[in-house]
């Protein structure tokens, strides 16, 4: 098991990519803090991790609220004594063309998808510095690299978390802490639930592999980057998109 006895905090772990990542980490031997905003989502993921033979606890955490995040980190350290990996996965969408985007739509996405990543990492970094070890993984997106119609706010946030990952790689690398970003393409998750079937089919047609990605395929990437097998990968931006951007 490549993550045996490592302690991981995963935000947005109640559904989609976050849930798949929590389950993958648990199967690989990690001890997992499942963080999300709804208790029923948290409970489901924790039970899935335990059913897979892993060890997991959960806590409601709002990435906009530092006290909430400090409590999350404290609960993790109280339980297991350390934090080896933070997966900054929590995020939302609030799409609109620039001419129609409201200030609230812009601010909510920036607050959660960008500042939330800063807040979570800020809450964890002191423990990692004390340990002289750790891995920070930011969930970005191909939208953060190439932009996308109707996603000014999302593109800005996802581009920003790449910049933060690279900055932290420079700042923290000599302290034993690695920082990387993963850029998924079109992944089959609840976030696509409101998109019409014909639009989904059009997205699939754009991918050379002819299909959407699976949450587990992103989870596998996070698990590799969190492991000692990736010990010299720092400041990387890894696209997982089936060839979409070729």
Backbone bond lengths (Angstrom), bond angles and torsions (degrees), N, CA, C in turn:
res aa  C-N    CA-C-N  psi(-1)  N-CA   C-N-CA  omega(-1)  CA-C   N-CA-C  phi
1 X - - - 1.468 - - 1.523 109.28 -
2 X 1.324 116.09 119.11 1.468 119.94 -170.20 1.528 113.92 -73.25
3 X 1.346 118.82 -14.88 1.462 120.44 179.62 1.524 112.07 -116.87
4 X 1.310 117.16 24.90 1.461 121.58 -174.97 1.530 111.78 -54.22
5 X 1.339 114.98 122.76 1.466 124.65 175.73 1.530 114.26 70.13
6 X 1.317 118.07 5.07 1.469 119.36 173.30 1.529 109.20 -77.28
7 X 1.318 116.02 147.15 1.465 122.19 -178.78 1.524 108.86 -107.52
8 X 1.328 116.36 124.32 1.464 121.19 -175.51 1.520 111.33 -125.85
9 X 1.318 115.46 138.96 1.464 122.70 169.21 1.518 107.16 -106.47
10 X 1.321 116.71 128.01 1.468 121.28 -179.90 1.517 108.12 -125.02
11 X 1.324 117.11 117.68 1.461 120.31 178.05 1.530 110.02 -88.28
12 X 1.314 115.28 154.18 1.456 119.39 -176.09 1.516 111.44 61.88
13 X 1.337 116.05 33.68 1.462 120.96 -172.08 1.526 113.27 -87.57
14 X 1.320 117.32 5.18 1.448 120.20 -177.00 1.508 115.25 -81.38
15 X 1.345 117.06 -19.18 1.462 120.29 -178.38 1.517 109.66 -151.98
16 X 1.329 114.53 170.65 1.454 122.01 169.12 1.511 114.70 55.82
17 X 1.341 115.75 -136.35 1.460 121.48 -177.63 1.525 110.95 -60.95
18 X 1.326 117.40 -38.85 1.458 120.51 -179.69 1.512 112.46 -63.02
19 X 1.327 116.49 -43.35 1.460 120.08 178.05 1.527 111.26 -64.94
20 X 1.329 116.40 -44.15 1.464 120.45 178.09 1.525 110.79 -61.11
21 X 1.326 116.60 -36.51 1.463 120.97 179.79 1.523 111.00 -69.31
22 X 1.327 116.76 -43.22 1.458 119.97 177.55 1.527 110.51 -59.58
23 X 1.319 116.45 -43.73 1.465 120.68 -179.06 1.529 111.14 -66.51
24 X 1.318 117.04 -41.54 1.461 121.18 177.85 1.529 110.96 -62.57
25 X 1.321 116.40 -45.75 1.462 120.20 179.67 1.526 110.41 -61.57
26 X 1.326 116.75 -42.59 1.463 120.05 179.66 1.521 111.12 -62.22
27 X 1.318 116.56 -42.93 1.465 120.28 179.03 1.518 111.92 -64.92
28 X 1.349 115.70 -27.48 1.466 119.77 179.75 1.523 112.24 -89.20
29 X 1.344 117.03 8.49 1.454 120.61 173.07 1.510 116.46 97.97
30 X 1.329 117.66 2.27 1.464 120.33 -179.74 1.529 111.03 -77.31
31 X 1.323 114.46 155.98 1.459 122.31 170.26 1.529 105.98 -98.14
32 X 1.326 117.24 124.46 1.465 120.93 -165.04 1.522 112.58 -117.32
33 X 1.328 116.07 126.76 1.465 122.61 166.43 1.522 107.31 -91.68
34 X 1.331 115.48 114.07 1.462 122.40 179.82 1.527 107.96 -91.44
35 X 1.316 117.45 111.87 1.459 121.77 -177.83 1.528 110.28 -114.97
36 X 1.316 115.54 132.79 1.469 120.74 176.61 1.522 108.05 -163.42
37 X 1.325 116.87 -174.62 1.465 120.39 -174.48 1.520 113.72 -102.20
38 X 1.333 118.53 -7.00 1.458 121.38 -179.83 1.527 110.04 -126.37
39 X 1.328 115.12 128.82 1.460 119.77 -174.92 1.520 112.37 -62.59
40 X 1.346 116.83 -37.78 1.473 118.46 -178.36 1.526 111.71 -65.49
41 X 1.323 117.78 -35.19 1.466 120.75 175.85 1.525 110.23 -65.95
42 X 1.325 115.32 -44.69 1.463 120.83 179.96 1.521 110.40 -59.70
43 X 1.325 115.79 -48.96 1.460 120.38 -177.76 1.529 111.62 -59.09
44 X 1.334 116.02 -40.94 1.462 119.89 179.83 1.523 111.16 -61.66
45 X 1.326 116.25 -46.21 1.462 120.12 -178.12 1.524 111.48 -67.41
46 X 1.320 116.69 -41.52 1.468 119.89 178.14 1.521 110.15 -59.50
47 X 1.321 117.29 -44.39 1.466 120.61 179.60 1.529 111.37 -64.32
48 X 1.330 117.22 -39.02 1.462 120.87 177.25 1.528 110.68 -61.82
49 X 1.327 116.46 -43.53 1.468 120.65 179.24 1.523 111.13 -62.63
50 X 1.327 116.28 -43.34 1.467 120.13 179.81 1.525 111.08 -67.12
51 X 1.329 116.34 -39.36 1.463 120.20 178.96 1.521 111.61 -63.46
52 X 1.346 115.82 -27.25 1.460 121.05 178.29 1.525 112.24 -84.38
53 X 1.330 116.32 4.34 1.451 120.34 178.39 1.508 114.55 91.46
54 X 1.340 116.79 8.16 1.450 120.61 -177.54 1.512 112.97 -96.46
55 X 1.310 115.19 178.85 1.464 122.87 178.97 1.521 107.49 -116.41
56 X 1.338 116.85 127.39 1.459 119.77 -176.56 1.522 110.65 -151.63
57 X 1.317 115.20 147.84 1.454 122.86 169.08 1.519 106.70 -131.30
58 X 1.324 116.74 166.53 1.456 119.25 -178.62 1.504 112.32 -138.74
59 X 1.330 115.25 156.27 1.452 120.13 177.96 1.517 109.69 -155.49
60 X 1.331 115.36 140.54 1.458 119.69 173.20 1.527 108.29 -67.37
61 X 1.318 115.87 131.15 1.467 120.93 179.45 1.514 109.44 -144.82
62 X 1.307 116.08 128.30 1.464 123.21 176.02 1.520 107.46 -103.31
63 X 1.316 117.25 116.32 1.467 120.34 -174.55 1.525 112.75 -67.05
64 X 1.333 117.07 -9.02 1.471 121.05 176.31 1.521 112.08 -87.41
65 X 1.325 117.74 -8.17 1.458 122.72 -170.61 1.529 109.99 -119.82
66 X 1.330 116.74 107.45 1.463 120.34 -175.72 1.526 112.52 -62.82
67 X 1.330 118.03 -36.17 1.462 119.18 178.84 1.520 110.84 -62.72
68 X 1.331 115.99 -38.75 1.463 121.42 176.64 1.522 110.62 -61.65
69 X 1.314 116.19 -42.12 1.465 120.67 -177.73 1.520 111.92 -73.38
70 X 1.309 116.66 -37.46 1.471 119.88 176.54 1.526 110.46 -63.41
71 X 1.330 115.97 -37.75 1.465 120.45 176.15 1.526 111.19 -64.70
72 X 1.325 116.08 -39.63 1.469 121.38 177.93 1.525 110.94 -61.77
73 X 1.322 116.91 -46.34 1.464 121.18 179.95 1.526 110.10 -65.70
74 X 1.327 117.48 -42.52 1.462 121.10 179.66 1.533 111.00 -61.13
75 X 1.333 116.29 -42.85 1.467 119.85 179.03 1.529 110.91 -62.47
76 X 1.322 116.17 -37.64 1.463 120.82 179.21 1.519 111.08 -66.76
77 X 1.331 116.25 -46.81 1.463 121.03 -178.81 1.528 110.89 -68.81
78 X 1.328 116.96 -38.93 1.471 119.89 177.66 1.526 110.91 -60.86
79 X 1.327 116.09 -35.80 1.460 120.59 -177.46 1.523 112.25 -78.87
80 X 1.350 116.31 -44.09 1.466 119.23 -169.60 1.531 114.82 -124.83
81 X 1.335 117.58 -6.99 1.457 120.02 171.91 1.510 117.09 88.14
82 X 1.328 117.63 -7.70 1.464 119.68 -175.73 1.532 110.31 -162.19
83 X 1.333 115.49 172.85 1.467 122.15 171.41 1.527 106.87 -136.61
84 X 1.323 116.76 113.74 1.466 121.12 -178.26 1.520 113.17 -94.71
85 X 1.332 117.13 -25.86 1.457 119.77 -176.71 1.516 110.61 -148.90
86 X 1.328 115.74 137.39 1.462 123.30 171.18 1.517 107.78 -118.12
87 X 1.335 116.61 122.76 1.455 121.21 173.49 1.519 107.75 -105.98
88 X 1.323 115.96 107.36 1.466 122.28 179.20 1.520 109.20 -82.97
89 X 1.323 115.57 85.46 1.465 120.96 -173.20 1.526 114.16 -107.07
90 X 1.326 118.25 -24.01 1.464 120.91 -174.47 1.529 111.14 -57.50
91 X 1.328 116.19 136.62 1.461 119.75 179.58 1.513 111.74 -170.90
92 X 1.332 115.22 161.73 1.460 122.16 177.85 1.520 109.23 -135.01
93 X 1.318 116.00 168.95 1.459 121.65 168.36 1.523 108.42 -123.99
94 X 1.326 115.48 150.46 1.467 122.67 173.97 1.525 105.77 -150.93
95 X 1.323 116.39 76.94 1.455 122.56 -167.11 1.533 113.17 -81.13
96 X 1.318 114.32 144.84 1.467 122.26 172.88 1.519 107.43 -173.09
97 X 1.322 116.17 149.38 1.457 118.85 172.52 1.526 109.28 -62.78
98 X 1.312 116.06 153.74 1.459 121.40 -177.62 1.529 111.86 -50.54
99 X 1.331 116.90 -43.42 1.469 120.42 -176.01 1.532 112.41 -65.70
100 X 1.332 116.01 -21.28 1.467 120.11 -177.56 1.525 113.94 -109.65
101 X 1.322 117.48 -9.76 1.465 120.38 -175.00 1.518 110.73 -67.98
102 X 1.332 115.35 132.01 1.458 120.00 178.74 1.520 110.22 -88.03
103 X 1.311 115.43 162.35 1.463 120.29 177.60 1.526 110.25 -62.53
104 X 1.333 116.25 -37.41 1.458 119.78 178.84 1.530 111.39 -64.11
105 X 1.335 117.56 -42.29 1.468 120.67 177.98 1.521 110.81 -60.38
106 X 1.314 116.40 -44.24 1.459 120.19 179.91 1.531 110.78 -64.69
107 X 1.318 115.83 -49.14 1.459 120.03 -174.19 1.524 112.39 -65.53
108 X 1.337 118.32 -40.13 1.465 120.83 -178.63 1.523 111.45 -62.36
109 X 1.323 116.26 -43.49 1.466 119.62 -179.49 1.530 110.82 -68.04
110 X 1.308 117.65 -41.54 1.461 120.67 178.09 1.527 110.84 -65.33
111 X 1.327 116.88 -42.07 1.467 120.67 -178.13 1.526 112.16 -63.08
112 X 1.326 116.89 -40.10 1.466 120.29 -176.86 1.526 111.71 -87.91
113 X 1.322 116.87 -49.62 1.469 120.77 -171.63 1.530 113.53 -79.60
114 X 1.315 117.28 -25.41 1.467 120.38 -178.13 1.527 111.08 -110.87
115 X 1.335 116.72 -63.16 1.466 118.03 -178.54 1.523 110.96 -65.62
116 X 1.333 117.05 -30.94 1.460 119.98 176.99 1.515 112.43 -60.09
117 X 1.326 116.83 -37.66 1.472 121.21 177.20 1.534 109.79 -66.33
118 X 1.314 116.05 -43.10 1.471 120.40 175.74 1.523 110.50 -59.51
119 X 1.337 116.28 -47.34 1.467 120.40 -177.43 1.528 112.08 -60.71
120 X 1.329 116.40 -46.65 1.466 120.23 -178.44 1.517 111.25 -62.66
121 X 1.313 116.04 -43.44 1.467 120.15 -178.16 1.520 110.25 -68.44
122 X 1.316 116.62 -38.90 1.459 121.04 176.87 1.531 110.73 -60.29
123 X 1.336 116.12 -38.39 1.461 120.89 -178.73 1.525 112.35 -69.85
124 X 1.323 116.99 -25.80 1.472 122.27 -174.44 1.523 113.10 -99.57
125 X 1.328 117.41 -28.78 1.467 120.43 -165.40 1.526 113.42 -62.16
126 X 1.321 117.78 -32.67 1.468 118.72 -177.87 1.523 111.08 -65.53
127 X 1.324 116.72 -36.40 1.465 119.89 176.94 1.521 110.53 -67.80
128 X 1.327 117.15 -40.78 1.465 120.52 178.43 1.525 110.91 -64.70
129 X 1.325 116.48 -39.18 1.465 119.84 177.98 1.526 110.90 -65.46
130 X 1.316 116.35 -38.86 1.462 120.53 176.74 1.529 110.66 -62.06
131 X 1.329 116.27 -39.55 1.468 121.71 179.50 1.521 112.86 -75.55
132 X 1.381 115.53 -23.69 1.466 122.32 -170.90 1.528 110.83 63.17
133 X 1.321 115.34 34.58 1.463 119.85 177.40 1.522 109.50 -164.27
134 X 1.341 115.32 156.07 1.456 120.36 176.06 1.517 111.23 156.07
135 X 1.325 114.68 164.97 1.462 121.72 177.91 1.521 108.35 -134.18
136 X 1.322 116.06 129.42 1.465 122.73 176.13 1.520 107.73 -112.72
137 X 1.322 116.59 123.78 1.465 121.72 -178.89 1.515 109.88 -122.64
138 X 1.322 116.21 117.94 1.460 121.59 179.95 1.523 110.81 -99.99
139 X 1.324 116.19 127.89 1.461 120.57 173.43 1.517 108.71 -81.56
140 X 1.324 116.21 106.57 1.454 121.53 174.44 1.529 107.56 -99.85
141 X 1.314 117.64 -141.04 1.467 121.97 -177.41 1.518 107.75 -171.54
142 X 1.329 115.89 157.01 1.459 117.77 171.95 1.524 110.52 -62.80
143 X 1.341 116.54 -22.90 1.472 120.19 176.22 1.526 110.39 -64.87
144 X 1.328 116.42 -30.14 1.454 120.40 177.02 1.514 113.32 -72.64
145 X 1.321 116.72 -16.72 1.464 121.42 177.89 1.519 112.90 -97.85
146 X 1.338 115.99 -37.22 1.462 120.07 -169.87 1.521 114.24 -121.55
147 X 1.350 117.90 -5.08 1.449 120.78 -176.28 1.521 111.36 74.66
148 X 1.339 115.48 168.78 1.458 120.10 177.28 1.520 109.42 -160.95
149 X 1.299 115.09 144.58 1.469 121.57 -179.16 1.532 109.68 -55.91
150 X 1.325 116.44 129.51 1.454 121.57 175.16 1.523 115.19 77.99
151 X 1.329 117.08 13.58 1.468 119.10 -175.87 1.533 112.59 -131.44
152 X 1.315 116.75 46.73 1.461 120.69 177.05 1.524 111.01 -54.15
153 X 1.325 116.39 -48.04 1.465 121.18 -176.80 1.530 111.72 -66.73
154 X 1.316 116.05 -46.01 1.463 121.39 -177.99 1.530 110.83 -65.98
155 X 1.320 116.72 -43.04 1.467 121.06 178.95 1.525 110.81 -61.83
156 X 1.327 116.04 -43.20 1.462 120.16 179.85 1.525 110.95 -61.21
157 X 1.329 115.95 -44.56 1.462 120.18 -178.80 1.525 111.40 -66.63
158 X 1.321 116.23 -45.11 1.468 119.61 -175.67 1.526 111.81 -73.11
159 X 1.321 118.13 -28.80 1.466 120.78 170.97 1.529 109.11 -67.82
160 X 1.335 115.73 -40.21 1.459 120.56 -179.18 1.508 113.81 -62.68
161 X 1.328 118.08 -38.84 1.472 119.04 -178.46 1.527 111.25 -71.51
162 X 1.330 117.22 -23.84 1.465 119.85 171.76 1.529 109.68 -66.28
163 X 1.325 115.74 -45.56 1.465 119.95 178.47 1.508 112.40 -60.70
164 X 1.318 116.37 -39.35 1.456 119.41 178.19 1.524 111.07 -67.07
165 X 1.331 117.18 -42.67 1.471 120.23 179.35 1.527 110.73 -59.07
166 X 1.319 117.36 -42.53 1.458 120.84 179.87 1.534 111.39 -67.86
167 X 1.328 116.01 -40.34 1.461 120.14 178.20 1.520 110.89 -63.28
168 X 1.324 117.11 -44.69 1.460 120.63 179.65 1.522 111.13 -66.65
169 X 1.328 117.26 -32.60 1.470 119.64 175.95 1.524 110.35 -60.04
170 X 1.332 116.52 -40.22 1.467 120.91 178.23 1.528 111.60 -71.02
171 X 1.330 115.89 -46.17 1.466 120.36 -175.15 1.519 112.78 -69.19
172 X 1.327 116.67 -38.52 1.459 120.56 -166.98 1.526 114.67 -108.58
173 X 1.336 116.68 -8.62 1.464 119.51 -176.46 1.514 113.58 -56.24
174 X 1.320 118.05 -41.37 1.465 121.33 -179.10 1.528 112.07 -73.36
175 X 1.316 115.81 -10.79 1.467 120.73 177.39 1.528 111.64 -95.06
176 X 1.316 116.75 7.76 1.458 120.43 178.28 1.516 114.28 85.74
177 X 1.339 116.02 13.31 1.468 120.50 -176.74 1.520 109.49 -113.50
178 X 1.320 116.46 123.32 1.465 121.95 177.55 1.521 110.43 -98.24
179 X 1.337 115.97 150.43 1.465 121.45 -179.96 1.525 109.25 -140.84
180 X 1.332 116.31 127.33 1.460 121.87 -178.51 1.519 110.72 -141.62
181 X 1.325 116.15 163.36 1.463 122.23 177.64 1.517 109.74 -124.34
182 X 1.319 115.64 142.14 1.463 122.37 176.44 1.527 108.06 -116.16
183 X 1.336 115.47 132.33 1.461 121.46 -176.79 1.529 109.98 -115.30
184 X 1.336 117.91 91.92 1.467 119.47 176.51 1.529 111.35 -68.73
185 X 1.333 114.60 154.37 1.450 120.84 169.50 1.514 109.47 -90.34
186 X 1.327 117.01 -137.39 1.458 121.15 178.75 1.529 108.77 -81.71
187 X 1.324 116.08 113.02 1.464 121.99 -175.81 1.530 109.21 -115.75
188 X 1.309 116.27 139.03 1.468 121.90 -178.38 1.527 109.55 -77.13
189 X 1.328 116.66 94.04 1.461 123.03 -179.82 1.529 108.79 -136.91
190 X 1.347 117.35 170.65 1.472 119.87 178.20 1.521 114.17 -57.20
191 X 1.336 117.58 -21.81 1.463 120.38 -179.14 1.538 111.47 -64.96
192 X 1.344 116.31 -20.28 1.465 120.99 177.61 1.526 112.27 -94.37
193 X 1.324 116.56 4.62 1.453 120.97 -172.91 1.514 115.36 -61.93
194 X 1.307 117.37 -25.69 1.468 120.41 -178.11 1.526 113.00 -91.72
195 X 1.320 117.40 -1.65 1.469 120.77 -177.00 1.527 109.75 -85.26
196 X 1.340 118.47 130.99 1.471 121.48 -179.76 1.528 111.96 -59.24
197 X 1.324 115.09 151.26 1.462 120.67 -176.64 1.524 111.78 -59.22
198 X 1.327 117.97 -37.65 1.467 120.02 -178.80 1.528 111.17 -66.14
199 X 1.332 116.32 -31.90 1.467 120.28 176.88 1.529 110.02 -70.64
200 X 1.343 116.67 -41.79 1.462 120.93 176.49 1.526 110.02 -58.41
201 X 1.332 116.00 -43.94 1.469 119.87 179.33 1.527 110.61 -61.78
202 X 1.321 116.79 -39.39 1.470 120.59 178.61 1.526 110.72 -64.24
203 X 1.330 116.50 -37.86 1.464 120.02 177.34 1.524 110.60 -64.17
204 X 1.329 115.69 -42.35 1.468 119.79 179.26 1.520 111.37 -61.83
205 X 1.317 116.26 -36.77 1.463 120.84 -179.82 1.527 111.82 -65.23
206 X 1.321 117.00 -26.24 1.467 120.73 -178.96 1.530 112.55 -79.03
207 X 1.325 116.80 -16.24 1.465 121.19 -176.55 1.528 109.50 -92.45
208 X 1.334 118.20 124.49 1.468 119.95 179.93 1.528 113.69 -53.79
209 X 1.321 117.23 -30.14 1.462 119.81 178.99 1.531 112.33 -80.48
210 X 1.328 117.11 -7.91 1.456 121.32 172.88 1.513 116.52 77.47
211 X 1.318 117.24 16.52 1.465 119.64 -179.44 1.518 110.33 -155.15
212 X 1.344 114.75 164.94 1.450 120.23 171.47 1.525 109.50 -76.07
213 X 1.308 115.66 159.46 1.454 119.61 175.14 1.515 111.40 -78.15
214 X 1.329 115.62 162.81 1.454 122.15 177.08 1.529 109.29 -103.56
215 X 1.328 117.66 144.53 1.469 119.06 177.45 1.521 112.83 -52.42
216 X 1.323 116.03 -35.85 1.464 120.41 -179.29 1.524 112.18 -62.59
217 X 1.328 116.98 -28.18 1.468 120.02 -179.40 1.528 111.33 -72.73
218 X 1.314 117.06 -30.22 1.462 120.48 173.10 1.523 109.55 -76.26
219 X 1.327 116.50 -40.76 1.465 121.06 178.20 1.522 111.19 -58.05
220 X 1.328 116.86 -40.29 1.467 120.87 178.66 1.520 111.21 -60.89
221 X 1.327 116.13 -38.07 1.468 120.66 179.40 1.523 110.42 -67.26
222 X 1.332 116.55 -45.42 1.461 119.87 177.22 1.532 110.84 -59.23
223 X 1.334 116.62 -42.74 1.459 120.13 -177.93 1.528 111.19 -63.18
224 X 1.319 117.01 -42.15 1.466 120.17 176.87 1.526 110.81 -61.27
225 X 1.328 116.78 -47.48 1.464 120.19 -177.47 1.525 112.09 -65.75
226 X 1.321 116.94 -28.97 1.468 120.87 178.50 1.519 112.28 -77.22
227 X 1.316 116.76 -17.60 1.461 121.23 -173.37 1.526 112.02 -86.35
228 X 1.330 115.19 166.66 1.462 120.82 177.08 1.531 111.90 -69.27
229 X 1.329 117.00 -15.82 1.466 120.24 175.89 1.531 111.27 -63.95
230 X 1.340 116.60 -22.11 1.471 121.46 -179.34 1.529 111.23 -104.53
231 X 1.322 116.51 28.33 1.464 121.43 -169.83 1.533 114.66 -62.99
232 X 1.338 117.87 -16.68 1.472 119.61 178.92 1.531 111.64 -113.48
233 X 1.312 116.30 14.43 1.470 120.38 176.41 1.519 107.77 -97.76
234 X 1.329 116.15 112.44 1.464 122.43 -176.02 1.522 108.99 -146.18
235 X 1.320 116.73 129.22 1.459 120.89 -179.26 1.515 113.53 77.72
236 X 1.335 117.16 17.29 1.465 120.83 -177.34 1.530 111.03 -86.83
237 X 1.319 114.56 153.63 1.466 122.59 174.11 1.528 106.17 -124.23
238 X 1.320 115.94 108.62 1.457 120.99 -171.31 1.524 110.35 -109.12
239 X 1.330 116.48 118.81 1.456 121.87 176.81 1.535 109.69 -85.43
240 X 1.328 115.74 133.74 1.467 121.75 175.60 1.519 105.78 -128.67
241 X 1.349 114.98 88.67 1.469 118.36 -168.13 1.516 115.45 -141.46
242 X 1.327 117.96 13.39 1.446 119.89 177.97 1.514 114.73 67.26
243 X 1.336 116.18 15.42 1.469 119.60 -179.64 1.508 114.15 91.19
244 X 1.324 117.59 9.76 1.465 121.76 -174.72 1.530 113.88 -54.51
245 X 1.327 116.59 -37.44 1.459 120.05 -172.53 1.522 113.70 -95.69
246 X 1.323 117.22 10.72 1.476 119.87 176.91 1.528 108.98 -66.55
